[in-house]
C-alpha cells in the first residue's frame, strides 16, 4: 500500500551529475534545472552561500573567506559533504516545482568505469540528500538511451561522451556496455590547454571563464568554410603586470587544444581495436555518435572521420542526452534494469 502511495504521489528525478554542469529532470515537468556544478562556501562559518549560476558568477571575485568548490572533479566526488549539500539543493528545488513532500526516486548518471567505492559515494550522497531510492547508470548508456539508440537489440552502437571532466567512450549492445574507456581529458582540460597556450605564446594571463568563452566562441577541431575567426582577449601581461589586450584566431585555439582532442580520438581508436568484428560492422554502418558539451566544438566530427575513417555524427541534443536518458529509465525501471549499474547495496566496501 505504501509503495503504491509513493508511486502515485512522489516525484521521479533524473540527475546528470556533471563536472561542469548538472541537469535535473522531473517526471511530468521536463528539465527543470541546468546549472554549473559549482558551490560557494563561507570558510568562517562552513555554510554554503551560493550554488550553481550564482556561485559561478562569483568565480575570481571572492574575498579570502569565500571558497569556490566544484563538488565533482573528473566525474568523481571530490568533497562528500559539499556534494551532499549540492544534491539536497537540487532535490529540494526539484520537489518545489511540484510542491511535493514525498521522498523521490532518483536516477543518477556517472562516468563509465569508476570504482565501487566512488559509486557508493554517489549512492549514499543522494540517499542522504533526501532520495527514497537511488539508481545508478553510466553516462554513455544514459546518453544512448536519450538519443534513442537500439540499446536492447543485438546491434552495436558507439557513443563518445565528451563532458567537462571526463570523456566516456562506450560500445553498447544488448542492454550492456561491450567495450569502454574513460579519460580524464575533456572540456576542462581543453580550457587549461588554452590558459597554458595564452601564457606561453602571448604572455598573457586569463581566467578559466575566459578560456571557456574562447573555446565556445572560436574553438574548432578543423578549419571551417567560413574562414579565419578572430577574438579580442583582455588579461594581465605577464611581463609588465599591467592589463593587456591581444587578438587571437581560431588557428591558435586549434593548436592549443589539438593534443587533448588527439588523445580522445586515439582512445576511441583503441576501443575500436578491441571490439568484436560483428560489432565493428554495425558501427561502420551506423557511425560514431558524439555527445556532451565537447560535441559543440566546431568540426570535431570531421576530425574524427578524417582520423578514424568512420562516419561520425553529432547528437542533436548533445547537452541533454544523459538527463533525457535518465527520464526514459524512470518511465520503466524494469525495462532498463540490465542497463543500470549493479545494485549499490550489494557493493562491498573494502
N, C-alpha and C positions, 0 to 999 in steps of 0.2 A: 504493500500500500504506500509506504514511504517513498519507494523508488518511483512509483507512478506519479506521485505528487511532485517529486523533484524533476522528473522528466517533463511534466506539464508546465511547471512554473519557473524552473531555474534557467539561467542563461547558459548557452554554449558559446565558448570563446576560443578562437584560434589566434595564436600569437606567433609571429615571425620575429624571434628574439635575435636581432642582428647586431653586429658590431657597430655599424654606422647608424642604422635606423631600425626602429621597432614598429611593426604594424600589428593592429589588433582588429579582428573580425568578430562581430557579434551576430549570432544567428537571427535572421529576420531583419537586421539593420544594415548589414554590409560592413565595409571597412570604416570604423569609427575613429581610429587613432592611427596617425602616421607621423611619428616624431623622432628626432635624433635620440640615440641611446646614450644620453648624457645626463649626469646628475651633479648639482652643485651642493656641496656640503660645507656647513659652518664648523670649522675645526675647534672653535672655542666651546660650542655647545653640543657638537656631534649631531646636529639636526640638519635634515635636508631642507634647503631653502628654495630650490628650483629644480624642475625636471623637464626634459625634452627641449622644445624650442626655446623656452625661457632660459634654461641653463646654457644652451649652446650660444645664445646671444651674449652671454657673459664671458665667453672664452677670450682670453687675452686682455681682459679688462677688470679682473677681480683684485681686491686687496689681499694681503698675505693670508688672512684667516679664512678666506673662501677658496675651497679647493674644488676644481672641476674633475669629476671622476667618470670614467667610462666603465660601467659595471661589466660589460662584455668586451674582452680583448681577444683577438684572433679566434672568435667564436666560442670562447670558454669564459666561464665566470671568473672574474679577477678579484671581486670583492663580494663575498657571500651576503653580508648584511645589507650592503647597498643594493645588490640585485634583488634581495627580498623586498626591500622598500620600493624599489622601482616596479617590481611585479605587482605589489599591493596597490600602488598608484594606478597602474594600468587596469587591473581587475576592478578596482573601485570605480574608476571612470567609466569602464565598460558597463558595469551594473547600473550606474547612474543614468545611462542613456535609456534604460527601460524601467527605471525606478524599481529594480528587483532586488530583494534582500536575501534570496536563496544563494547558497554557495554554488558556483558554476562548475561544469565540466570544462576542462581546458586541454587543448592540443597545442603543443609547443614544438616548433621546428628547431633542430640543432644541426651543426655541421656533421658530415659523414665521418665515421671512424674515430670519434672522440672516445675517451676511456669510460669504463663503467663508473668510476668514481665521479667523473665530470657529468655523466648522465644523471647519477643520483643527486648531485648538487642541484641540477636544474629541476628535477622532480621535487626535491624537498623544499627548494625555494618557492616553487609555485604552490605547493601544499600550504606552506607557512604563510603565503600571501593571501590565502583565502579560497583556494580551489577545493572542490569536493572530490574530483577525480582528475588525474593528470595522465595524458597520453603523450608519448614522445615519438616524433617522426623525423627522419633525416631529411634535411632541406632539399637535396636533389630529388628525392622521392616525392616530397610535397609539391615541388615545382612541376614535376612531370604530371602529377595528378591535376594541378591547377591549369597546366597548359592544355590538358585533355588528351595526353598520350595514352595508348592502349597498355597500361601497366599490368593488367591482369592476363593479357594474351601472351602466347609463346612467340613474341616478336621483340627484337632488341631495339631499345631507344637509348640515345646518348644525350645526356644533359650536362652542360658546363655552366655551373652557377658561380659567377664572379661577384662576390659580395664585397663588404667593407674590409673584413679581417681575414677571410678565407676564400679560397676558390675550391669548390667541390666538383669533382668530375666523376660521373657515375654512368654505368650502363645498366639499364633496367629491363627485366623481363620476368613474366610470371609472378608479379607482385613482390619481387625481391631485387636486390642490387647484385648483379652478376660480377662486375669488376668496379673498383672505385679507387680514387686517390684524392687526398685533401692537402692543399698547400696553404701555408700562411703567407701567401703572396696574393694580394687583391687590391682593392681601391685604396686602402690606407697606405700600402707600400708604394703605390704609384704616386700618391701625394708626397711621400717622403723623398721619392726619386726626384720630383720636381723641386722640392726645397733644396736638395743637395746640388742639383744642376744650377739653380739660380745662384747659389753661393759660389760654386766653383767657376762658372762661366761668366757671370755678370757681377760677381762680388756684391750681391745684394741679399739682405736677409728679409724673408717674408714669413707670414704665419701660415698655419695649417689651413685655415679657412680660405686664404687667398690661393694657396696651392690647389685646393679642391675646385675653386671657382675657375682657375686656369684650365684644369683638366676637363671640366664640363663644358667650357666655352670654346676652346680651340684644340683640345686634346683629340688625337686621332692615331690610328694604328698604321694607316697608309694614306698617301696623298689623295685628295678628292678632286673631282672635276671642277669645283668652284674656285680653284686656285689658292694662292697663299693667304692665310689669315694672320692678322696681327692683333696684339693686345697691349695696352699700356699698363704697366705694373709699378705700383709705388711700394717702396720698402726702405730699409736703412742701409746706407752704403757702409760696407764692412771696412773700407779704408779710411773714410773721413768720419764715420759715425753719424752722419747727417742724413736727413730724408733725401731720397733719390728716386727718380723715375726712369724706367727703361722700357724699350719696345721689344717684345718677343714675338716669335712666329710659331705657327703650328709645327714647322720642321724642328724647332728647338724642343718642343714638348714631345714629339715622336722620339727624338734621340734620348730624352730623359727617361721615357717610360719603356723604351724598347727592350731592355734587359728583363724587366718583370713580365711583360707580355710574352716574350720569347720563352720564359720558363713555364708559363701557363700552357703555351702551345706544346712545348716539349713534354710536359706531364700528360697532356692529352694524347700525344703520340705513344707514350709509354703504356697508357691504359689500353689503347687500341692494339698494341703489340701482344698483349697477353689475353686478348679477348678471343673466345672460340670462333672458328671460321664461319659457322652458321649465323652467329650474331653480327659478325662483321658485314656479312652480305646484307642484313637488314639495315645496318647503319649506312652502308653505301647507297641503299635505295632511299632511305628516309632522311638521311642527313644528320648533322650535329646541330643541336639547339642550344644557343647561348642565352642565358637569363641572368637576373641580378643586375645591380647597378652598373657593373662593368660592361654590360651589353650596350650601354648608351655611348661608349667610346666610339667615335665615328670610324667606320670601315674596319672594325675589328673582325667582322665575319669574313671580309675579303682576305685579310692576312691569314686567318685560319685555313681558308680554302687554298690559298697560294702555297702554304707550308705543308698541309696535310693531304691535299688533293681529294677532299671530301666536301660535298655540298654542305654549307653552313647557313643556318637560319637564325635570325634574331627574333626572340619571342615578342609578340605584340604587347604584352603586359609584363615586361621583364621585372619591374619593381614590385609587382604584387602577386606574382605566380605562387610563391611559397604560401602566403597567407590565404590565398584563394584555395590552394590545395588543402590547407587545414580545414577550411569551411566544408569542402566536399567530404572529408573524413568525418566531420561532426554529423553530417547528414545520415551517415550509415557506418558506424564504428565497426560493426561486424564484417561488412563488405571489405574493409581495408585492414582487417586485423593482421593479416600476414605482411602488410607493408609497414607496420609500426615496429619501433624498436621493442625488443622483448620487455616484458613486464618488469619495471624497475624494482618492484617489491621483492623480486627473486634474485636481484643482483647482490652478490656477496661483496661486502666492503672489506678489503684487506687492511 
